[in-house]
Amino acid sequence: MVRRDARHGSRLAFWLPVLLVVALLGGAGTAYWLDRDQPDPTEDPEQVAPPAGLELPPLTDPAPVATAAVGSADPVKVRRALAPLLGDDDLGPHVLTTVAGVDGSLLFTDGTGEAVPASTLKLLTAAAALETMGPDHAFATTVVSAGPRRIVLVGGGDPLLSATRPERGDYPRPADVVTLARATAAQLQASGTTRIRLGYDATLFTGPDVNPHWPPSYLPDEVVAPIQSLWVDEGRPLEGTGRVEDPAQVAATVFAAALARAGIEVVGVPEPRSADPAAPEIARVTSPPLAQIVEHTLLVSDNEAAEVLARQVAIATGAPATFVGGADAVLSTVAGLGVPTSGATTYDGSGLSRDNRLDPDTLTGVLELAGSAEHPDLRTVLTGLPVAGFNGSLSERFAEISDEEGRGSVRAKTGTLTGVSGLAGTVTDRTGTPMVFAVLADDIALLDTLDARAALDDVAAALAACRCAA
């Protein structure tokens, strides 16, 4: 009896508070249902009157803690901030500069003609890709049937396809051939197939894999991979550094090894084979959304990804999927959006060619367009820009004390080749006035390379330090 009473007492101690809460809730519910004139606290809590005797202050709109200028800058103030810096001998004798308001108003221009844009050209490629395909577009890598016990790995031009499964924190999170192999193996085994021959199809892109307007040293020096519609890790080897000679063949070999680990025997070595467009699909993996690929491409200045995106723009517009077709398609797409392209000559999508020429007005035109309310699909062109002194290709820039105002206020795409340095992006000055700018210098002495980059940082930082509001 003692033990049972003690247990009974402990149960009562546990349930008594619960019963009291239920009773109170029930009472509140009953009060509500008995007085139908009272607002329902579960649906209209803001309509419930405060307890008697409690007076609450009226609701008012809070004052802003910060405001951003939406007007344009004063051209005189912009010129005063920049003119002393553009004559820096480290920049060489050929420097072109354009600064504009986000409303398109021209604030400052200096120099005439066109210059080698280097990697600032990627801004055009990114904008054209987003315009023609949309920010949510993804690229598929598929496996299709090619007859009894024959399959084909088909490259869909995914620039970020990986040889291994991504890490938990990877961004963008790439598709990978290991996942594709496991899905393929599951389908094959379900049909009773455990032994196959493997082909691979990299015919989506046409023309040469290496751009004739690139220096011949680029491939031997492993600056860039052959541009193909099927590869893993952008044509980099599984071990070590550099680039592989045949990215598609390496991708197929990696896929075959993953199939073997998944329980499918691959007879012989993978061989090139065009897939029938009507062939039954066995499995597929898809890339991250194009918006994320664009952010990645601009942030780290990814040459291979930019070249693939240019080919994809060509395909989307019905042009040949070649270097020429991609370059022409990118330029015609941005021109069709109203970006000034007079004098522009382009031969690739990455800016690696020294034969490319752009007016800085073209770069600022793309940046203005990406920030306009009429083109929200292009916004990733801005969000993908590196932040000065913080990330991407600007993580080690703006290091001088004189550049302090630029850190965090400047977002820009870099452009660097031997003798060439450029910077194009957005800046917010000390009054909160936003601007877009582009500075290209393409006759820099080799010994002045690093000093020229610092001089460009000074130019952008001067805009950030300016009180340029009109």
N, C-alpha and C positions, 0 to 999 in steps of 0.2 A: 504493500500500500504506500509506503513512504516513497519508494522509487517512482511509482506510477503518479502520485500526487506531485512530486517534484517535476516530473516530465510534463504533467498537465500545467503546472505553474509556468514552466518555461515556454510552453506553447502559447499560453495566454499572454505572456509578456511580449511575445513576437507578434501575435495577430492583433492585439489591442490597438496599436498605432495605425496599422493598416486599415482596420475597421473604421477608425475615427476619420482618416483621410477620405475613405470611400463615402462615409456619411456626409462629410462636408461637401464633397464634389456632387453627391446626389442632391444635397440641399440647394447648391448653386444652380444645378440643372433644373430642379423643380421650380426654383424662384423664377428662372428665365421662362420656363414653359407656362408658369402661371401668369406672368406679366408679359403678354405678347408685344407690348409697346416698347420693351427694352431691346436695344440692338444685340445681335448675336455676337458674343465676345470671340467666338471662333472664326467668324467671317468678317466682322467689322470692328476690330479692337479699337480703332481710332475714334469710334462713335460712342464708346462706353464713357459715361460721365464719371468724373473723379468723386471720391467719397465726400459726403457733406462736410462743409467747413474748410475744404482744401481748395485754394484758388491757384490755378496754374497760369503762368505768363502766356500771352498769345504767341503762336508760332510765327516766326519771321524767317525770311531768307537770310542765311548766314553770309557775312561778308567774305569775299575771296581772300585766301591767304597768299595768293600769287596770281599775277596776270601776265599774259604774253602779248607782246605787240603783234598786231596783225597787219599793220601798215608796211610801207616800204621804207628803205633807207634813203638817206640824202646822198646823191652821187658825189657832191663836193667832199663830204666827210669820208666817203669810201676812198676817193682818190687820195685824199690827204693821208689816209692810213697806209695805203699800199705803194704809192709812187716811190718813196725813198727805198723800198725793199726790192723792187723789181730790177733795179740796176746793179744788183749784187753780181760781181764778177764771177762768182762761183756758178751762177746759172748760165753763163755763156752768152753769146751774142744774139741768140734766137729764142725769145721768150714770148709766149702768147698768153694773154689773160682775159678772162671774162668774169664779171660778177653781175648777178641779176637778182631781182626780188622774186619771191615765190609766186608773185602775180605776173611774172614775165617781164617786168619793167627792167630795162638795161640800166645798170648802175655804174659800170666801169668797163672799159675795154682798152687793151693795150697790145700793140703788135698787129701785124697783118699776115694774111695767108693761112696756111695750114702747117701742122707739125706732126711728128710721129706720136701717136697717142699711147703706145705701149699698152699696158693692161687696163688703162681707163676705158679702152674700147669695150671691155666686158659689160659696161653699163648699157651699151646698145644691145648687145646679145641678150642680156637678162631681160630688158624691156620688151624686145621682140618675142622672146619665148613666152613671157607672161601674156602678151597681147594675143598671140596666135593660138595658144593652147589653154590658157587659163591657169590660175594658181593651184587648182586642185588636180590638175592632170598628173597621171602617173604612167611610167613606162614598164611594160611587162616583159619578163623573160620566160619563155615557155618551153615545154617539151611536148613534141607531137609524135604520133605514130607514123612510121614509114614502111609499114608492112609487117609480116609476122616476125617477131623478135627483133625488130629494128625500130629505133627511136632517133629523133633529131632534137638537139638542143638549139633553140632559135633565139638569137640575140635581138632584143627589141630596142637597143640603144639606151640602156639604163647606165648613166655615167657613174653611178656609185655602187654597182653590184659588187658584193663582197665574196671573198673566198671562204670566209668563216662567219659563224653566227655572231651578230653584234653583241657588244657589251651592254650591260643594263642601262648605263647612262648615255649611250651614244645618241648624238643628235647632229644631223638627221639619222634616223635609224634605218640603215640600208637593208635592202633585200639581199639574200645570200644563196649560194648554190648548195649549201648543206641542207637548208630547209627544202629547197627545190628537189634535191636528190631523195630526201626522205619521203616527200609527197609522191614522187615518181615511183619509188620502190613500193610504196603501199598500194598504188594502183596496179602495178605490174603483178605483184604477188597475189592480189585479189583475183586476178584473171588467170593465175597459175603459171605466170612467167617469172623465171628467176635467172635467165641467161639471155643477153641481148648484144646486138652490135650498135655502136653509138656513132652518129654523125653530128656535125655542128654547122649551123647556118649563120654566117655573118654578112649576108648580102644586102641588108637593109641600107647600108651606106655604099655609095659607089665612088668611082674615081680613085685617085691615089690615096694611100694611107698617110703619106708624108707630104706636107705642103711644099710645092716648089718655090714658094716665096719665103721659106725659112732658110736660114744659113745651113749649109750642108753639115755643119758640126753638131746640130741640135740632137740628132739621134745617136751618133757615136758618143757624144758627151752626156747622153741620157738626160737631156733637158726636158724632153717630152716623149710620150709614147706614140707609136703608130695609132692613128685614130680609126677605131673599128667599132662596129655596133654590138660586138660581144667581147667582153673582157671581165676580169675580176681585179679589184684593187687598182683600177685605172691603168692597167698594164704594168704594174710593179711586180717584181718577183716575190714569191712567198717568203724567201729569206734574203737578207742583204738589202742593198739599195739599187737604184737605177731603174731601167725599164727593160721589158722583154721584147724580143724581136717580133713575135707573133702572138699578140694578146689573145686572139680567139682560140688558137690551138691550146694555149696554156689554160684558158678557162675551161675548155672541154676536158682536158686532162684532169683538172681539179674536180670537175663534176663527176668524171668516171670514178675517181678514187672515193668520192663521197657515196656514189651508188654502191660500190663494193662494200663499204662499211655498213651500208643499209641492207645488205643481203642480196644484191643483184650482181651477178658476174658479167663483166664487160669483156667480150671477146675481141681480141686485137686492140689496135689503138684507134682513138677517135679520128675520123676523117671528114674533110669538108663535104657538105652535101646540102643542096638546096631543098628546103622543105616545101611540100605542096601546100599552097595557101588554104586548101580545103581539108587538109589532114586533120583527123580527130586530135583534139588536145588532151594530153594526159595530166599535166600539172602546170602550175605557173606561180611565179612570185612577182610582186609589183614594187616599184620604187617608192620612196617617200613622195609626198606631193611636190609638184614643181616649185611651189613657193619656197619650200625648205631647201630644195636643191639650189635655187637661185641665191638664197641667203648664204649657204655654204660656199658657193662659187665666188661670190663677191668678198666674203669675209676673209678667205685665205688665198684669194686670187688663183683659183684652181684652173690651170690652163687646159687640162684634158676635159674637165667637165664643160668648160665654155665651148670647146670645139664640138663636143657632142651636142650641146644645146643648139649651136648654129646649124648643124645638120638636121636636127629635129625641126627647126624653124623652116628649113627648106622643104622638108616633107609636108609640114602642115600647110604650106602655101602652094604646094604643087610644083616646086622647083626641084632640080636634080639634087640628090643628097650628096653633093661633093663640096670641097672647100669653096669653089667658086659659087656654086649654088647657094650654100649657106651664107656666105658673105653678102651676096646680092640680096638674098631674102631678108636678112637682118636690116640692111640699109633701107630697102624699099618699105619694110614694115614701119620703121620709125619715121620715115619720111611721110608715109601715109597718115601718121598720127599728128602731123603738123610740125615735126621737129625739123629745123633748118639743116640741110645736108649739103649745101652748096660747097663744092670743092672737095667733098669727101671721096676717098679712095680706100677701099678695104679689101683684104685678101684672106682674112681668117676671122674667127670669132673670139680669139683670145688676146690679140694684140701682140703676138710673138713676132709677126712680120715687121721688118724695118721699112717695108714699102707702103705700109698703111699711112694715111694722112687724114687728119681731122682738124676742123676749126673748133676752138673751145666752145663756140656758140652751140655746136651740136651736142656737146656734153651737158652744158647747162640746160639746153632745151629738154633733154631726156629727164634730168633731175626735176625741172619744173613740172613736167608732165606727170611724173611719178607721185608728186605731192599734191596734184590737183584733185578736187572733189569729183571731177568727171571721170577719173580713171582709177578707181579704188583697186582694181586688179593689178595695178603696177606698183602698189605701195611697197612691195617687198624689195624693190630696187633701193629704197631708202632704208628700210629696216635691216637690210643685209650689209650696209656699209660698216666698215670697222670704225670703232670709236677711238679717237685720238688718245694715245697713252694708255689704252686699256686692253684692246683685243685685236685679233686677226693681224693683218699686215701693218697695222699702226700700233701694235702693242709695245714696240721698242722705240717709237717715234715721239716727238714732242718732249724730249728729255731735258732740254735746256730750261733754265729759269725764265728766260724770255718767252718761252712757249707755254708757260703755265696756264694762261687764260684759254688756250686752245684745248687743254685736256678736258674731255667730256663735253665740250661745246662744239667740237668739229667732228663730223663723220664724213669719211672720204674714201674713195677708191684710189689706190696707188697705181702708178705705172712706172716700171723700171726696166730699161735695157741699157746696154753699154752706151754711154753718152746721152742717155735719155732719162728724164725724170718728170713725172707728172703727178698731179693731185687734183681730184675733182669730187666735189661733194656738197654737203650742207654745213652751215655754221649759224649759230645764234649769237648775236653781239650782246654787249652788257646791258642794253636797253630791252632785250628780249626780242629784237627784230631778226627774223630769219632771212637768210640769203642762200643762194646757190653760187658756186664758183668753180672755175676750172683754170688751172695753170699748167702749161706744157712748155718744157724746155728740152730741145733735142740736139743741142750742139755743145754739150758739156765735156770739158776736158776730163780724161780718165782719172787724173789725180784729184779732181774736184768732186768726184762722185758723191761721197758722203757729205761734203760741205753743201753740195747742191740740194740734197734731200733736206738738210737742216734749214737751208734758205727757204725752201717751199713750206716747211713747217712754220717758219717765221711769218710768212705771208698769211697763212690761214689763221695763225694765232693773233695776228694784228687785226684781222676782221672780228675775231671773238672778243678782243679787248676794246674794240671801237664802240663809242657811243654814237652810233650812226643813224639813229632814228630821225626821220625827216621832221 
